[in-house]
Amino acid sequence: MAHSRVLNQERCNHRKGGNGAQGLLTGQGDSSDYAVIKHMMANGDWWIHCLRCHKWWIPPMESDFETAAGYEGAFKEYQAALNFPTKNIPSKSVTFGWGKGVGKSYFREQMRYTTNI
């Protein structure tokens, strides 16, 4: 990911509103509502997308982290994003059950390298 995009995402408070350049260019919204869209994937996972900085929060996979602490930190960040208050209406895919022995982790593995987020 480009360095400037990461900096933009770190600076953004992911909230709606804001005045002038500070609100528009630096993502410093002043509303109590967040500028995010929440979408339920086919396996039941929620993916959250900031409309200001284009950051995505998706459920972390333990296998992507070298330490339990790293995973726990990512999971807490995901949980916080999942609980962002917003008046935006969430969208959903058609959810379906997986075959015997295959669950959410299979979907996450298959979607791991999705490049359109």
C-alpha positions in Angstrom: 0.0 0.0 0.0 1.3 3.4 -0.9 2.9 5.3 2.0 0.7 8.4 1.5 -2.4 6.3 1.6 -1.4 4.7 4.9 -0.7 8.2 6.4 -4.0 9.5 5.1 -5.8 6.5 6.8 -3.9 7.0 10.1 -4.9 10.7 10.1 -8.6 10.1 9.3 -11.0 10.0 12.2 -13.5 8.2 9.9 -16.4 10.6 10.9 -18.9 12.5 8.8 -18.9 16.3 8.6 -16.1 18.7 9.1 -15.5 22.2 7.6 -13.2 23.4 4.9 -9.9 21.8 4.0 -9.5 20.2 7.4 -12.7 18.3 7.1 -12.4 17.4 3.4 -8.7 16.8 2.9 -7.5 15.5 6.3 -10.6 13.5 7.2 -11.4 15.3 10.4 -15.1 15.0 10.5 -17.0 16.5 13.5 -20.1 14.4 13.5 -20.9 11.7 16.1 -21.7 9.4 13.1 -19.0 7.6 11.2 -18.6 7.8 7.4 -18.5 4.1 6.9 -20.4 1.4 5.0 -20.8 -2.0 6.6 -21.3 -5.0 4.4 -22.0 -8.6 5.4 -20.2 -11.0 3.2 -21.6 -14.4 2.1 -20.1 -16.2 5.1 -21.5 -13.8 7.6 -18.4 -11.7 8.2 -18.8 -7.9 8.3 -16.5 -5.8 6.2 -16.3 -2.1 7.1 -15.2 0.6 4.6 -14.4 4.3 5.4 -15.8 6.6 2.7 -13.3 9.3 3.5 -9.9 7.5 3.5 -10.9 4.2 1.9 -9.6 2.1 4.8 -11.1 -1.4 5.1 -11.6 -3.4 8.3 -12.0 -7.1 7.8 -11.9 -9.9 10.3 -8.2 -10.6 11.0 -6.9 -14.2 10.6 -4.6 -15.5 13.3 -2.3 -17.1 10.7 -1.4 -13.6 9.4 0.2 -12.6 12.7 3.5 -13.7 14.3 2.2 -13.1 17.8 -1.0 -13.5 19.7 -0.7 -9.8 20.8 -0.6 -8.7 17.2 -3.7 -10.6 16.4 -5.5 -9.4 19.5 -4.7 -5.8 18.6 -6.0 -6.2 15.0 -9.1 -7.9 16.4 -9.8 -5.1 18.8 -9.4 -2.5 16.0 -11.9 -4.6 13.8 -14.4 -4.8 16.7 -14.2 -1.0 17.2 -14.9 -0.4 13.5 -17.8 -2.9 13.6 -19.3 -0.8 16.4 -18.9 2.6 14.8 -22.3 4.4 15.0 -23.6 5.4 11.6 -26.9 6.2 9.9 -25.7 4.6 6.7 -27.7 1.5 5.9 -25.6 -1.8 5.9 -25.7 -4.0 2.9 -25.7 -7.8 2.8 -24.7 -10.6 0.5 -26.8 -13.7 0.4 -25.5 -15.8 3.2 -25.2 -19.5 2.9 -24.0 -22.5 4.9 -20.8 -24.2 4.1 -20.2 -27.9 3.6 -19.2 -30.2 6.4 -15.9 -29.2 8.0 -15.7 -25.9 6.0 -16.5 -22.6 7.8 -15.8 -18.9 7.9 -12.1 -19.5 7.9 -12.2 -21.1 4.5 -13.9 -18.0 3.0 -11.4 -15.8 4.8 -8.5 -17.8 3.3 -10.0 -17.5 -0.2 -10.5 -13.8 0.1 -7.1 -13.1 1.8 -5.5 -11.6 -1.3 -8.5 -9.7 -2.7 -7.1 -6.7 -4.4 -10.2 -4.7 -4.9 -10.4 -3.3 -1.4 
